[in-house]
Amino acid sequence: MEMIIIGFAIIGLLWGLISASRRGGNIKDKCQYATVYGIAMALAGLFITIGLAWMTQTPTA
C-alpha cells in the first residue's frame, strides 16, 4: 500500500515538470512546479492509502 504514495508523488513531479515546461518556465519554475505538484499528489496518495486501509481492515468483534 505504501507504493501508492510514491507512485502518486512521481506522477505529480512529472505533471508539474510538464506543466511548467508548457508555460515556458525556466529551471527554477520547473523545480518549483515539480515540488508543489509532487507534494500535492503525495498527499492525495496518502489519503487514498488511508482510505483503502480503512476499508480493507477486518472488523473486530
DSSP file (Angstrom, degrees, kcal/mol; ACC not computed):
  #  RESIDUE AA STRUCTURE BP1 BP2  ACC     N-H-->O    O-->H-N    N-H-->O    O-->H-N    TCO  KAPPA ALPHA  PHI   PSI    X-CA   Y-CA   Z-CA
    1    1 A M    >>        0   0    0      0, 0.0     3,-1.5     0, 0.0     4,-0.5   0.000 360.0 360.0 360.0 -29.6    0.0    0.0    0.0
    2    2 A E  H >>  +     0   0    0      1,-0.3     4,-1.2     2,-0.2     3,-0.6   0.753 360.0  69.9 -66.8 -22.1    2.9    2.4    0.6
    3    3 A M  H 3> S+     0   0    0      1,-0.2     4,-2.6     2,-0.2    -1,-0.3   0.724  85.3  69.2 -68.8 -20.0    3.8    2.3   -3.0
    4    4 A I  H <> S+     0   0    0     -3,-1.5     4,-2.5     2,-0.2    -1,-0.2   0.921  99.0  48.8 -62.2 -42.9    0.7    4.2   -3.8
    5    5 A I  H <X S+     0   0    0     -3,-0.6     4,-2.3    -4,-0.5    -1,-0.2   0.927 113.0  46.2 -64.0 -45.3    2.1    7.3   -2.2
    6    6 A I  H  X S+     0   0    0     -4,-1.2     4,-2.3     2,-0.2    -1,-0.2   0.912 112.6  50.7 -64.8 -42.3    5.4    7.0   -4.0
    7    7 A G  H  X S+     0   0    0     -4,-2.6     4,-2.4     1,-0.2    -2,-0.2   0.923 111.3  47.3 -61.4 -45.2    3.7    6.4   -7.3
    8    8 A F  H  X S+     0   0    0     -4,-2.5     4,-2.6     1,-0.2    34,-0.2   0.890 110.5  53.0 -64.0 -39.1    1.4    9.5   -6.9
    9    9 A A  H  X S+     0   0    0     -4,-2.3     4,-2.4    32,-0.2    -2,-0.2   0.912 110.3  47.2 -63.0 -42.4    4.4   11.6   -5.9
   10   10 A I  H  X S+     0   0    0     -4,-2.3     4,-2.4     2,-0.2     5,-0.2   0.912 112.0  49.8 -65.9 -42.2    6.3   10.6   -9.0
   11   11 A I  H  X S+     0   0    0     -4,-2.4     4,-2.6     1,-0.2    -2,-0.2   0.918 111.4  50.0 -61.4 -42.2    3.3   11.3  -11.2
   12   12 A G  H  X S+     0   0    0     -4,-2.6     4,-2.7     2,-0.2    26,-0.4   0.901 108.7  51.9 -63.0 -41.5    2.9   14.7   -9.5
   13   13 A L  H  X S+     0   0    0     -4,-2.4     4,-2.3    24,-0.2    -2,-0.2   0.934 113.3  43.9 -59.6 -46.5    6.6   15.5  -10.1
   14   14 A L  H  X S+     0   0    0     -4,-2.4     4,-2.5     2,-0.2     5,-0.2   0.901 112.8  52.1 -66.3 -40.4    6.3   14.7  -13.8
   15   15 A W  H  X S+     0   0    0     -4,-2.6     4,-2.5    -5,-0.2    -2,-0.2   0.919 111.5  46.7 -61.9 -44.8    3.0   16.5  -14.1
   16   16 A G  H  X S+     0   0    0     -4,-2.7     4,-2.5    18,-0.2    18,-0.3   0.894 111.7  51.0 -64.8 -40.4    4.5   19.7  -12.5
   17   17 A L  H  X S+     0   0    0     -4,-2.3     4,-1.9    -5,-0.2    -2,-0.2   0.927 113.4  44.3 -62.9 -45.3    7.6   19.5  -14.7
   18   18 A I  H  X S+     0   0    0     -4,-2.5     4,-2.4     2,-0.2    -2,-0.2   0.897 112.3  53.1 -66.5 -40.5    5.5   19.2  -17.9
   19   19 A S  H  X S+     0   0    0     -4,-2.5     4,-1.3    -5,-0.2    -2,-0.2   0.920 111.1  45.4 -61.7 -45.2    3.1   21.9  -16.7
   20   20 A A  H  <>S+     0   0    0     -4,-2.5     5,-2.6     1,-0.2     4,-0.3   0.864 111.6  53.3 -67.5 -35.3    6.0   24.4  -16.1
   21   21 A S  H ><5S+     0   0    0     -4,-1.9     3,-1.2     1,-0.2    -2,-0.2   0.907 106.9  51.3 -65.8 -40.8    7.6   23.5  -19.4
   22   22 A R  H 3<5S+     0   0    0     -4,-2.4    -1,-0.2     1,-0.3    -2,-0.2   0.807 108.1  52.9 -66.3 -28.3    4.4   24.2  -21.3
   23   23 A R  T 3<5S-     0   0    0     -4,-1.3    -1,-0.3    -5,-0.2    -2,-0.2   0.454 119.1-111.9 -86.1  -0.3    4.1   27.6  -19.7
   24   24 A G  T < 5 +     0   0    0     -3,-1.2    -3,-0.2    -4,-0.3    -2,-0.1   0.806  57.3 167.2  78.6  30.7    7.7   28.4  -20.8
   25   25 A G      < -     0   0    0     -5,-2.6    -1,-0.2    -6,-0.1     2,-0.0  -0.370  32.1-123.0 -79.1 156.5    9.2   28.4  -17.3
   26   26 A N     >  -     0   0    0     -2,-0.1     4,-2.2     1,-0.0     5,-0.2  -0.149  45.2 -81.3 -83.6-171.6   12.9   28.4  -16.6
   27   27 A I  H  > S+     0   0    0      1,-0.2     4,-2.2     2,-0.2     5,-0.1   0.837 130.3  52.9 -66.1 -33.4   14.7   25.7  -14.5
   28   28 A K  H  > S+     0   0    0      2,-0.2     4,-2.3     1,-0.2    -1,-0.2   0.903 109.5  49.0 -68.1 -40.1   13.6   27.3  -11.2
   29   29 A D  H  > S+     0   0    0      2,-0.2     4,-2.8     1,-0.2     5,-0.2   0.913 110.9  50.6 -62.4 -43.0   10.0   27.4  -12.3
   30   30 A K  H  X S+     0   0    0     -4,-2.2     4,-2.4     1,-0.2    -2,-0.2   0.902 111.0  48.4 -63.6 -41.5   10.2   23.7  -13.3
   31   31 A C  H  X S+     0   0    0     -4,-2.2     4,-2.2     2,-0.2    -1,-0.2   0.913 113.3  47.6 -64.6 -42.3   11.7   22.8   -9.9
   32   32 A Q  H  X S+     0   0    0     -4,-2.3     4,-2.6     2,-0.2     5,-0.2   0.940 113.9  45.8 -66.1 -47.0    9.0   24.7   -8.0
   33   33 A Y  H  X S+     0   0    0     -4,-2.8     4,-2.8     1,-0.2     5,-0.3   0.925 113.0  50.6 -61.0 -44.5    6.1   23.3  -10.0
   34   34 A A  H  X S+     0   0    0     -4,-2.4     4,-2.1   -18,-0.3    -1,-0.2   0.898 112.5  47.3 -61.8 -40.5    7.5   19.8   -9.7
   35   35 A T  H  X S+     0   0    0     -4,-2.2     4,-2.5     2,-0.2     5,-0.2   0.942 114.8  44.5 -66.3 -48.2    7.9   20.1   -6.0
   36   36 A V  H  X S+     0   0    0     -4,-2.6     4,-2.5     1,-0.2    -2,-0.2   0.931 116.9  44.5 -65.1 -46.1    4.4   21.6   -5.4
   37   37 A Y  H  X S+     0   0    0     -4,-2.8     4,-2.6    -5,-0.2   -24,-0.2   0.889 113.0  52.9 -66.4 -37.8    2.7   19.1   -7.6
   38   38 A G  H  X S+     0   0    0     -4,-2.1     4,-2.2   -26,-0.4    -2,-0.2   0.920 111.5  44.9 -62.9 -44.2    4.7   16.2   -6.1
   39   39 A I  H  X S+     0   0    0     -4,-2.5     4,-2.3     2,-0.2    -2,-0.2   0.921 114.0  49.9 -65.7 -43.7    3.7   17.1   -2.6
   40   40 A A  H  X S+     0   0    0     -4,-2.5     4,-2.1     1,-0.2    -2,-0.2   0.918 113.7  44.4 -62.3 -44.0    0.1   17.6   -3.5
   41   41 A M  H  X S+     0   0    0     -4,-2.6     4,-2.5     2,-0.2   -32,-0.2   0.860 111.1  53.8 -71.6 -33.7   -0.1   14.3   -5.3
   42   42 A A  H  X S+     0   0    0     -4,-2.2     4,-2.1    -5,-0.2    -1,-0.2   0.894 108.7  50.3 -64.8 -38.3    1.7   12.5   -2.5
   43   43 A L  H  X S+     0   0    0     -4,-2.3     4,-2.1     2,-0.2    -2,-0.2   0.909 110.3  49.2 -64.9 -42.1   -0.8   13.9    0.0
   44   44 A A  H  X S+     0   0    0     -4,-2.1     4,-2.2     1,-0.2    -2,-0.2   0.912 110.8  50.7 -61.7 -41.9   -3.7   12.7   -2.2
   45   45 A G  H  X S+     0   0    0     -4,-2.5     4,-2.4     1,-0.2    -2,-0.2   0.849 107.0  54.8 -63.5 -34.8   -2.0    9.3   -2.4
   46   46 A L  H  X S+     0   0    0     -4,-2.1     4,-2.6     2,-0.2    -2,-0.2   0.931 108.9  46.8 -63.8 -45.9   -1.7    9.3    1.4
   47   47 A F  H  X S+     0   0    0     -4,-2.1     4,-2.5     1,-0.2    -2,-0.2   0.886 112.4  50.2 -64.7 -38.0   -5.4    9.9    1.8
   48   48 A I  H  X S+     0   0    0     -4,-2.2     4,-2.6     2,-0.2    -1,-0.2   0.912 110.9  49.6 -65.1 -41.4   -6.2    7.1   -0.7
   49   49 A T  H  X S+     0   0    0     -4,-2.4     4,-2.4     2,-0.2    -2,-0.2   0.914 111.7  48.0 -62.9 -43.5   -3.9    4.7    1.1
   50   50 A I  H  X S+     0   0    0     -4,-2.6     4,-2.4     2,-0.2    -2,-0.2   0.919 112.4  49.7 -63.7 -42.7   -5.6    5.5    4.4
   51   51 A G  H  X S+     0   0    0     -4,-2.5     4,-2.2     2,-0.2    -2,-0.2   0.914 111.9  47.0 -62.2 -43.7   -9.0    5.1    2.9
   52   52 A L  H  X S+     0   0    0     -4,-2.6     4,-1.7     2,-0.2    -1,-0.2   0.892 112.8  49.3 -66.4 -38.9   -8.0    1.7    1.3
   53   53 A A  H  X S+     0   0    0     -4,-2.4     4,-0.7     1,-0.2    -1,-0.2   0.892 112.2  49.0 -66.5 -38.2   -6.5    0.5    4.6
   54   54 A W  H  < S+     0   0    0     -4,-2.4     3,-0.4     1,-0.2    -2,-0.2   0.883 113.0  46.9 -68.4 -38.2   -9.6    1.6    6.5
   55   55 A M  H  < S+     0   0    0     -4,-2.2    -1,-0.2     1,-0.2    -2,-0.2   0.788 114.7  46.0 -74.8 -27.3  -12.0   -0.1    4.0
   56   56 A T  H  < S+     0   0    0     -4,-1.7    -1,-0.2    -5,-0.2    -2,-0.2   0.450  84.2 112.0 -98.3   0.3  -10.0   -3.4    3.9
   57   57 A Q  S  < S-     0   0    0     -4,-0.7    -3,-0.0    -3,-0.4    -4,-0.0  -0.433  71.5-115.4 -73.4 150.1   -9.4   -3.9    7.6
   58   58 A T        -     0   0    0     -2,-0.1     2,-0.1     1,-0.1    -1,-0.1  -0.656  31.2-112.5 -86.1 138.5  -11.2   -6.8    9.3
   59   59 A P        -     0   0    0      0, 0.0     2,-0.5     0, 0.0    -1,-0.1  -0.426  24.3-137.7 -71.4 142.7  -13.8   -5.9   11.9
   60   60 A T              0   0    0     -2,-0.1     0, 0.0     1,-0.1     0, 0.0  -0.853 360.0 360.0-101.0 133.9  -13.1   -6.8   15.4
   61   61 A A              0   0    0     -2,-0.5    -1,-0.1     0, 0.0     0, 0.0   0.431 360.0 360.0-112.5 360.0  -15.9   -8.3   17.4
